[in-house]
Every structure is written in C-alpha cells, then in structure tokens.
C-alpha cells in the first residue's frame, strides 16, 4: 500500500495539465495530521508500506517535509518517493534524500529544462544520484514523446516514466499517434540492449511486469491511500479539485476502508476499474467530480481513457515479454533470473 501525502496545493509553477490547478486553497498539511497518518498507516501496512509526497510543490515546505521523513525513518525503512518540479531542489536536500534513501522524481514538463543553466546543473546531479525523470504527455506534445524520452536518456537519466494527460479526453487519432510513439520507443530500447548500452528503468510498468510473472495477479482495489492538506483522507487524488459537497461522503479523518470501497463501487458502475496504467477510476473521479460530467458524456470520457490504456498496455506488454528475457532489463527492474524457477520480482 502507498500513503500519498499532499503537503499543500501551493506550487511555484502553473502546469496546464495539473489536475489540482483549480483547488483554490492555500492550506498546508499540519505536522500533527501528517504524523497521525504515518503512524496509523505503518501500523496497518508496515510490511508492505510505501510513502509518497506530492503537491503542489513539496519542497516549498522543506522544513515540514524533513520533519515527516525523519519521523518515518525512525519507524520504518519503507520506500519513500518525493515528486518535485526541481525548482527548489538544492544540493543539501539532495544529500539528505540520499542519506534517508528517498527516491526523487523530477517532473520535467513546464519549461525547457535542459536549457536553463541553473536547472541543468541540479538535474544533472539528480540524474547522477539516480533520480527518476517524469513527464506528462499532453495532446499538443504527443508526437514528441519518443524524442523527449531519448533526450532525457541522453541527458543522463536512467529512470524514466511518462503518462498521458489524465485531464484530456483522447480521440482515436491521438491514440494512434501515441501507439506509433511507443513503437518507436520499443525499437530504440532494444537497440540499446543489443548494443550493450545501459537500459533505463520504466517507472510505471511494474503492474504489467507482475502480470508477466504471475498470471493470477489481478489487483481489484487502488493501492493508494490519499492524505489531503486538510488532514482528510480521500479514495482518489484525481478528485482533489472537486467541489467538496460532491466528495463529502467519501472524505474521512481516518483510513476508512468502507468509504474507499464505496467510491470504487460507484466508479465501477461507469465501467471504471483500477489499474496503475492510466487508471480509469482516476478518470472517473476527475471528469465526474471536478468537470461535472455525467451520463453518456462521462461514459464517453472514461471510454477514451480505457481505449488509450488498452493500446498502451498492448505496446508495453510486447516490449516487456521480449525484454524480460534480457539480463539488463531484469537488473534495472529488480527482477531476478533463477534457473529452473522462472522469473521472480525482488
């Protein structure tokens, strides 16, 4: 399970694809609420716990962030991820993150990140330290996905992930463009393998890897538990900008399995299921509770995401099923090849 902590909705950038850009609140998570959530979460899911910090921009609240991380590390060695645009990332914090075994995920979309001298220096150091580079593919930029992945790789990042914009409704023509871009990436990825180069980790394909390793793997519920800056828990973070009257019945001041189950039951009525790859339940949350779509318009929006997810799944699975026999791919994705025992995830 993954505790996703939203420090605040405050950000120093205004990315057009951000699903919390219209949240309209400057509330910052209190330390008391954060520590309560961490303690309860680790109590419930300690052995399988993961903690992720999001925003807004988490590094705008560096003192609070450091305090929460230190508290977590006193209790657990669980994986910790921090998503940041990098504008407030310093050498001192990068060193702190490395010392506390924190994975930094850099969101690279808002500016030409490799042409700004100060940013370039920080990102180069982050790549050297093993940070993940992440970007959102908007409809205007979908024809550049393969080029951007190569550019990020050539800059030095060896952990890369990207996702289509969840705030968009995807027409068939754009889905075909994404498919072509993914085919280009697959061809290039195997060129790296055949050439003996250092392959990169694909950060958002582990659910598909697990399916390859275990045919019975079939997650029914979202693994994310969302903590809002108000101290409330919510079943899906794609609804954080929603009118709170619409989501009120799903909000809770404690981790509430019944309310989570209730939300995903409503989502399933519209054909929205739970998958990490372009989760259609997330699309349901955004389009229904934030954009106020209903009826056939809502079903159509969800259907576009499901169709895109199906195409992306097909392309990723084609790559994974071939690459999973290659030691370089297995090593970078923490898969262990064992004689006579098949493939297992470490």
Secondary structure, DSSP 8 states (H G I E B T S, - for coil): -EEEEE-BS--S---TT-TTTT-----B--HHHHHHHHHHHHHHHGGG-EEEEESS-GGGGHHHHHHHHHHHHHH---EEEEEE-STT--HHHHHHHHHTTEEEEEE--SS-TTTSHHHHHHHHHHHHTT-EEEEEE-GGGGGGHHHHHHHHHHHT-SEEEEEE-TTS---HHHHHHHHHHHHHHHHHHHHHHHTT----EETT-HHHHHHHH-TT----S--EEEE-TTS-EES-GGGTTS-HHHHGGG-BSS--HHHHHHHHHHHHHTT----SSS-HHHHHIIIIIIS---HHHHHHHHHHHHHHHHHHHHHHHHHHHHHTTSHHHHHHTTEEEETTTEEEE-
